[in-house]
């Protein structure tokens, strides 16, 4: 069963840390949640091996994970919704859109991929190797992959040390989540997705190269392609531009599809909590 946290319009986030630290801990879509929740219901599932969602008995399987994400949204009371996925979450979001066309009414991806191309696969392989050896180089490796030089230059030495410590924190399912990312391939699902899609490439991403987003945009029927500056953690480095793209996409969907529930389901990739635990929550967590 997947545990999900739910933000409803008008609810404020509880914060036990500074905004700057919270942004770095919520690398993928977390920095956008407060703004989205002012207007939309936001569902954030803990994917298997992160937070309160247990790992299955066998390997992680894309279809099963996608079904769990949709079940989390349904458990939160959403009949249809827009699904947003960053990084590995984009591949799971594609799978969900392909398997549940009656539920998923829009698809948004950020720094995403349908399958790991060679550079990404090698990065994931090194991540797994450094983690397995408990190598102290893991922190600098992940920091250099996730953030751009320009962003890192704005941090104080203490903030940089704090960031690298967050990046090396480990979720119980980290090893299997990395293996899941290395083996996933949803290219066959791209042509059958019927939901409108906006694919956002990150121009300075040293982890998931922009070619991955181009592959998504070329494979999804009628998909739009946009770009943001910054590194892999684009929602941290360019929150304004990323939010502008996402909310503009949502408003366009509502304008042309008045029957769409005024809701959005936002998912994060399996494994992000091993590095950047999510702290934006409210008291109405829903278990499914």
N, C-alpha and C positions, 0 to 999 in steps of 0.2 A: 504494500500500500504506500502511496506517495503522500507525504505531508506537504501542505501548501500554506503559505501566509497570504492574507488578503488585505488589500487597502481599498477602502471605499471613499468616494468623494467626500471631502470635508473633514476627514480624519487626519490628525497631525501625526507625524512620525515621532516615536520616542527616541531620544538621542542620549547616549551615555558617553559620547566622545565628541571631539571637535568636528566641525563640518569637513575640514581638510582631511583629517584621518579617516572619516567615514567614507569620503569619496574614494580614497585609495583602496579601502577594503572592499568596496562595491565596484570592482573594475568594469564589469561588462555592461549592465544596464541600470545598476543600482542608483547612480547619481541622478537618473531621470525620474525615479519613482515618486518623489514628493510632488513634482510638477504634474506628472500624469494623474496622480491620485486626486488632484484638485478637481478634475473633470470626469475621470473614468474610474471604474473598478479595476484594480490591478491584482492579478493572481500570480504569486511567485512560488512555484513548486520547488521543493528540495528534491533533486534528482537522486537516483539510487546511489548510496554510499556517501551522501552529503546530508548535513543537518539531521533530521529525524527520519529520513527515508532509508530503510535498510537495503542492503544489496540482495539480489536474488541468489538462489542456490547455484546457478550456473553463470555463464558469461552474460554480460549486458548485451541486449539485442535491441536494435533501433526501433523496430515495430512495437515491442513491448513498452519501451520507454516513452515513445510517442503516445501510445494509448494511455499511459499513466498521466501524462501531462493533460490530455484532453479530459480524462476522468477528474483531475483536480479542478479544472475549470467548471465542469459540470457539477461537481460537488459544491462549488462556490455559488451555484445558482445561475450560471451563464448558459443560455441555450445556443448562442453563437457568439463568436468572438474573433478578434484579430490576434494572431500569435506573432511574437517578436522573439528572435533568437540571435544571440551573439556568439561568435566563434563556433564551437561544437554545437551550441544550442541552435544554430541555423540549420544544421543537418537534421537534427531531431524535429525542428519546426517544419521542414520540408516533408519529412515522413508523416507528421501529423496531418498536414494539409492534404497530402495524397490519400491517406487512409480515412480521413473524416471530412470530405468536402461539404457535407451538410452542416458541419459545425464551424469550420475554419473559413471565415469570410474575408480574410486578408492576411498577408504574409510579409513580415518585415525582417530583413537580415542585416546584421552589422558585423563586418570583419568575419564573414562566415565562409563555409566551404561545404561542398557536396561530398568530397573525399579528400584525404590529405595528399596533395601533390608532393613531389620529392623533397622540396625544402622543408615543408611542414612535417612530413613523416620523419625526416632526419632530426628535426628539432624535438619532436615527441620522443624519439628513440633515445636521444641524449638525456632528456629530462628523466625518463624512466631509469636510465642507467645511473645517473648521478643520485637520484633518489634512493635507488636500491643500495648503493654504496654508502649512503649517508655522507656524501661528499659536500664539504663546505663551500664548494664552488657553485652549488645549485642556486643559492640566493642571487649571486651576481648574474648568473646565466638567465634566470627568469626575469630579473629586473631589466636587463638589456633587451630582452625579447618583447616585453609588455609595454615599455614606455620609450618615448622618443628622447633624443638628446636634448631637444629644446625644453621638454617638460622636466627632465631630471635636473637640468641646470637651474630651475627655479626653486629646488628644494634645499633646505639647510642640511648640514651633515647629520643632525639628529633625525630629521624627517626621512632622509635617505636610509639610515640604519633601521628606522621603524618600518619603512616600506619593505626592505629586503627581509626583515623578520616575518612580516605578514605573508610574503610570497612563499616562504618555505614552510609555513604551517601546513600540516597534513591532515586531510580527512581520512576516515577509516577505509574508504573505498578508492583511494587515490590510484593505486597500481592498476586496478581493473578499469578505472575510468580512463586512464591514459591508453590502456590497451584497446578500449572501446573506440577512442578517438583515432587510433592508428588503423583500425580495421573498418571503420564505417565507410559506406559508399552508397549514396542515395541518388546517384545520377539517373538511375532507371526510373525514379519517382518524379523527376523534374517535369517531363512532358505531360504527366497526367494531373498536375496541379491546376485546378480551375480558378482558385482564388487570385485576385489581383495581388501583385507582388512588387515591393520596392526593395532593391538590393543596394546596400550602401558599402562601398569599398573604402578602405582606410589607406590613404596614399603613402604614409610612412610606416606601415605595418611591417616589422621585421620578423614576425612570427607567421602570420597567415598572409602570404603575399597577395597582392591585388588580383593576380590571375585567378585565384580561387573565386573571388566575387564575379569576375567576368564569366567564368564557367557557369556559375549560378544564373546570372542574368541571361546568358545565351540559351540555357536549357529550359528556363521557366517561360511558358507561353505569355507573351505580352508584357514581360517584366520591365519595369523602369530601373535604370541604373543611376545612382548618385554617388558622390564622393565627399569625404571629410578629410581634413588634415590630421596630423598627429600619428601616434603609434597605435599598437593593438588595443590599448585601453582608451579608445576614442571617446567613450562616454565620460571619462575623467578629464581628458585633455581638451576636448571640444564639446562640452555638454550643451552649450547653446545651439550650435549647428546641428548636433545629433537630435536634440529635442525638436528643433524646428522641422527637420525632415520627418520624424515620426508623427508629430501632431498634425503636420500638413497632410500626410498620408491618411491618417485617421479621419480627418475632416473631409477629405475628398471622397473616401469610402461612404461616409454618412450622407454626403450630398447626393451621390448617385445611387445609394441603396438605403432609402429612408427606413426600410424594415429592419435594418441591422440594429441589434441592441446597442445602446450607448455604453459599450464595455470594451475592454481590451484585456487579453491575457498576455502577460509578459513572462517569458521563461529565461532562465540562465543555463549555461551549459553544465552538464554533469562534470563535476570536478572543480568548479570555480571556487567553492567554499573551502577547498583544501588550501587555497592561497589567500582568499579575500572574503572572510566570513561576512554574511549579510547581516546588517544591523538595523535596517529600516523596517520596522514591524509595527503592528498594532495588536490590540487585544482580541481580535476576531480571527484567529488562525483557524482554518478549516481542515479537518482530517478526512481523507477519502481512502 
